[in-house]
Structures are given as structure tokens and as C-alpha cells.
């Protein structure tokens, strides 16, 4: 879609954006058996081509993450290639997110790494930052990163916020919480996640939270009130609570919308004309368009723009989403000023 020559993306998972061929290459070099001879066979096991569930999407990672986790070369390669792939799709500024613990292998209880080793969560962040720095320079793109806590592993959250602090000068711009939808109801002083996000607030670290994706609108309310979220990942079910929704519109809370993902995970109605994105646009909510997990959804940002047009958005509304993303980004003030200046040169004032 040549008309969208300058894109900004805020919600894409680094480990959800790996190239299938890269997974196959690394598996071969590490002598890890995979039941796939080629990309087509790999996609058959990994890609959600039909409407499914968020749980099914998350389970797809179990197919390929053991190949990457705990391998320094693999971690560097996927981060560097992410820069190249983003640039290829005319994305000029992007924030990619990942959980360093899922790519590490030092813990006795490991999520993905096959063997225990010496790649710590801190090592993972250092490797990713190095790769993104090199890739940003080589492909003339600005790539920042967001470190994710995981809903099912609250014991990681404090270490993750400390890593956000340590690597802030190297492009780590925020903390997030991902995984299954965050369950509301736990008191802030009893929840390690919420404690970590309070530290982030106090330390001036930006905050975004997965909430209201396939869980209730209360998750969005908690993200805003107890996790001090500046942006909401997905957030579709905010429309189920009109008072909360109207407050979000008033406060211009930014929603990182992922059209393909929202449909394939069954998080929204099958009827595209009932997609919350249409409400966001009609009501003047603050939204952007993002890919989420391209390796599992077999999508790129142009595909999501096309899906937006199926939903009912115009080209102008998609362009507006790009400006919204730039303004809601966690870029520095000077970077944001330059991005908006560049966008205006391409699209005019918005």
C-alpha cells in the first residue's frame, strides 16, 4: 500500500515477529529437531489462519521459542532482522516489546529454553539493545523497546522494572504486562505487578498494559487506576463500560489496536461492523493500528490497514492513526517533534 509511506507502530512483540526461515535456520545450527522441512510446514503448525482464542495464539509460541531462547546469536539475529523487516514495510519509528525472562536460560524453572545456561534476563536486554542499535543505524529506522512482565509470573516484575531503569539510555522506553488478560481485583499492596508499576511511575518509566483484550472492561480500569497506564494494549472491551469509556475518551487514553489479532483471537465480534475500532473512530478516541504477532498471524502492517478498510475505516482515518501513534509514542520530545514534522511532510497536517 504505497499510499502509506511513513508508518509508526507501537504494539508488536519481538518474539512474535521472528522470520519462519530464521527459526528453521537456528534449529538446524543448534541441532534442535523440528518437524518442519520448510516454511509452509512451519506455518501450518504456527499460524492462526482461522478465528480461534488468545490461549491458542499464546500456545503457538511453544513451537518456536525453545529454538531461540537461551541462544545469544539467535536473540541478536531476531532483533536485528526485526529492524530490517520493519524498514521494509516503511515503518520509520517502532516500539517492540518482549519479556527478557522468556528468552533467558539461567532459571531452574524455564518457560522455553531447552537447557539451563548462562544467558540471564539482563544479558537478553543487553543483546537486544545492541542489535536494535545496529539495525536502526543500518536500516535508517528508529527502534525502541518495551520490557514485558508476564501476568502468570509476578515474581519477575521487580527485576523487569529495574532493567527498564538500567537500560533507559539504550532505548528501553517502557514497561508492559502481557500474557493472559490481567485479572482485576487484587489489592495494589498485595500485587507484585502493581508494586513494580508504582516504581515505574516514581522513576519516570513509561507504562503500557495489556488489558480488556478478551477480558472484562474492569481490566482497563485497573490498568489505569492501579498500574498508572499511559496506553492500553488492545482494550477492546472498554466499550462495555460506558462511564469508563467516556472517561478514556476525555483523558485521551491511547488504545494500541491490533485488528488481525483481535479477530483471530476471538476477542471481538465476528461481525466486523461491530468492531470496537469503529466506535473508537466515531467517538474520537485515541487509537493506533498495530500487528501484534506477525509470525503467528502471518500479517504485516499493510495487512492490518487493509483489515481496517474492511472494518470501515477510510484512508484518512488510517493516516490519523499514524499521527496518533506518533503522539502517543514513548519517544523523546525531540524525536517526537521530528517524527511529527516528517509525517506532516508526507501526509499534511493532522
Long-range contacts (C-beta under 8 A, 24 or more apart in sequence): 1-302, 1-305, 1-306, 3-315, 4-90, 4-301, 4-302, 4-305, 4-318, 4-319, 4-322, 5-90, 5-346, 6-90, 6-92, 6-322, 6-342, 6-343, 6-346, 6-347, 7-89, 7-90, 7-91, 7-92, 7-301, 7-322, 8-91, 8-92, 8-93, 8-94, 8-288, 8-322, 8-325, 8-326, 8-329, 8-339, 8-343, 9-86, 9-91, 9-93, 9-94, 9-95, 9-288, 9-290, 9-291, 9-301, 9-325, 10-94, 10-95, 10-208, 10-231, 10-254, 10-256, 10-288, 10-290, 10-325, 10-328, 10-329, 11-95, 11-97, 11-233, 11-234, 11-256, 11-258, 11-288, 11-290, 11-291, 11-292, 12-94, 12-95, 12-96, 12-97, 12-290, 12-291, 12-292, 12-293, 12-294, 13-96, 13-97, 13-98, 13-148, 13-178, 13-292, 13-293, 14-78, 14-79, 14-82, 14-96, 14-97, 14-98, 14-128, 14-145, 15-61, 15-65, 15-68, 15-78, 15-98, 15-99, 15-102, 15-103, 16-61, 16-292, 16-293, 16-294, 16-295, 16-296, 17-78, 17-82, 17-85, 17-96, 17-291, 17-293, 17-294, 17-295, 18-64, 18-68, 18-78, 18-81, 18-295, 19-78, 19-81, 19-85, 19-295, 20-46, 20-295, 22-74, 22-77, 22-78, 22-81, 23-64, 23-67, 23-68, 26-67, 26-68, 26-71, 26-73, 26-74, 26-77, 27-67, 30-67, 30-71, 30-74, 32-66, 32-67, 32-114, 34-67, 43-298, 46-295, 46-296, 47-295, 47-296, 47-297, 47-298, 48-264, 48-265, 48-296, 48-297, 49-298, 50-264, 51-263, 51-264, 51-266, 51-270, 52-264, 52-265, 52-266, 53-214, 53-265, 53-266, 54-180, 54-181, 54-213, 54-214, 54-265, 54-266, 54-267, 55-180, 56-265, 57-261, 57-264, 57-265, 57-293, 57-296, 57-297, 58-179, 58-180, 60-296, 61-112, 61-296, 62-112, 64-295, 65-102, 65-103, 65-111, 65-112, 66-112, 66-113, 66-114, 68-103, 68-112, 69-102, 69-103, 69-104, 69-105, 69-110, 69-111, 69-112, 69-113, 69-114, 70-103, 70-104, 70-105, 70-110, 70-112, 70-113, 70-114, 70-115, 70-117, 70-119, 71-119, 72-119, 72-123, 72-127, 75-103, 75-119, 75-124, 75-127, 75-128, 75-131, 76-127, 76-128, 76-130, 76-131, 77-131, 79-127, 79-128, 79-131, 79-132, 79-135, 80-131, 80-132, 80-134, 80-135, 81-135, 82-132, 82-135, 82-143, 83-131, 83-132, 83-134, 83-135, 83-136, 83-138, 83-139, 83-141, 83-143, 84-135, 84-138, 84-139, 86-139, 86-141, 86-143, 87-139, 87-140, 87-141, 89-300, 89-301, 89-302, 91-141, 91-301, 92-141, 92-142, 92-339, 92-342, 93-141, 93-142, 93-143, 93-144, 93-326, 93-329, 93-331, 93-335, 93-339, 94-141, 94-142, 94-143, 94-144, 95-143, 95-144, 95-145, 95-146, 95-173, 95-174, 95-329, 95-330, 96-132, 96-143, 96-144, 96-145, 96-146, 97-145, 97-146, 97-147, 97-148, 97-176, 97-178, 98-128, 98-145, 98-146, 98-147, 98-148, 99-147, 99-148, 99-149, 99-150, 99-156, 99-160, 99-178, 100-124, 100-125, 100-128, 100-147, 100-160, 100-163, 101-150, 101-153, 101-156, 101-159, 101-160, 102-150, 121-156, 121-159, 121-160, 121-163, 122-163, 122-166, 125-163, 125-166, 125-167, 125-172, 126-167, 129-167, 129-170, 129-171, 129-172, 132-171, 133-170, 133-171, 142-331, 142-335, 142-339, 143-171, 144-171, 144-172, 144-173, 144-329, 144-330, 144-331, 145-171, 145-172, 145-173, 146-172, 146-173, 146-174, 146-175, 146-176, 146-208, 146-330, 147-172, 147-174, 147-175, 147-176, 148-175, 148-176, 148-177, 148-178, 149-175, 149-176, 149-177, 149-178, 149-193, 149-196, 150-177, 150-178, 150-179, 151-177, 151-178, 151-179, 151-180, 151-181, 151-182, 151-183, 151-193, 151-210, 152-179, 152-180, 154-191, 154-192, 154-193, 155-192, 157-192, 157-193, 157-195, 157-196, 157-197, 158-192, 158-195, 158-196, 158-199, 160-196, 161-196, 161-197, 161-199, 161-200, 161-203, 161-205, 164-200, 164-203, 164-205, 165-203, 165-205, 168-205, 173-206, 173-330, 173-331, 174-205, 174-206, 174-207, 174-208, 174-330, 175-200, 175-205, 175-206, 175-207, 175-208, 176-207, 176-208, 176-209, 176-210, 176-233, 177-209, 177-210, 177-227, 178-210, 178-233, 179-210, 180-215, 181-210, 181-211, 181-212, 181-213, 181-214, 181-215, 181-219, 182-209, 182-210, 182-211, 182-215, 182-219, 182-222, 182-223, 183-215, 183-219, 184-216, 184-218, 184-219, 184-221, 184-222, 185-218, 185-222, 188-226, 191-226, 193-227, 194-226, 194-227, 197-226, 197-227, 197-228, 197-229, 198-228, 200-228, 201-228, 206-230, 206-330, 207-231, 208-232, 208-233, 208-256, 209-233, 210-234, 211-235, 212-236, 212-237, 212-238, 213-237, 213-262, 213-265, 213-267, 214-265, 214-266, 214-267, 216-240, 217-241, 217-244, 217-245, 220-244, 220-248, 224-248, 224-253, 229-253, 230-254, 230-328, 231-255, 231-256, 231-328, 232-256, 234-258, 234-261, 234-262, 234-267, 235-276, 236-262, 236-267, 236-268, 236-276, 237-267, 237-276, 238-276, 239-276, 239-279, 245-283, 245-285, 248-285, 249-283, 249-284, 249-285, 249-286, 252-286, 253-285, 253-286, 254-286, 254-287, 254-288, 254-324, 254-328, 255-280, 255-285, 255-286, 255-287, 255-288, 256-288, 256-290, 257-287, 257-288, 257-289, 257-290, 257-321, 258-289, 258-290, 258-291, 258-292, 258-304, 259-289, 259-304, 259-307, 259-308, 259-311, 260-291, 260-292, 260-297, 260-299, 260-303, 260-304, 260-307, 261-291, 261-292, 261-293, 261-297, 263-307, 264-297, 272-310, 272-311, 272-312, 273-311, 273-312, 275-311, 275-312, 277-308, 277-311, 277-313, 278-311, 278-312, 278-313, 281-313, 281-317, 286-324, 286-328, 287-321, 287-324, 288-321, 288-322, 288-324, 288-325, 288-328, 289-318, 289-321, 289-322, 289-325, 290-325, 319-347, 319-350, 320-350, 322-347, 323-347, 323-350
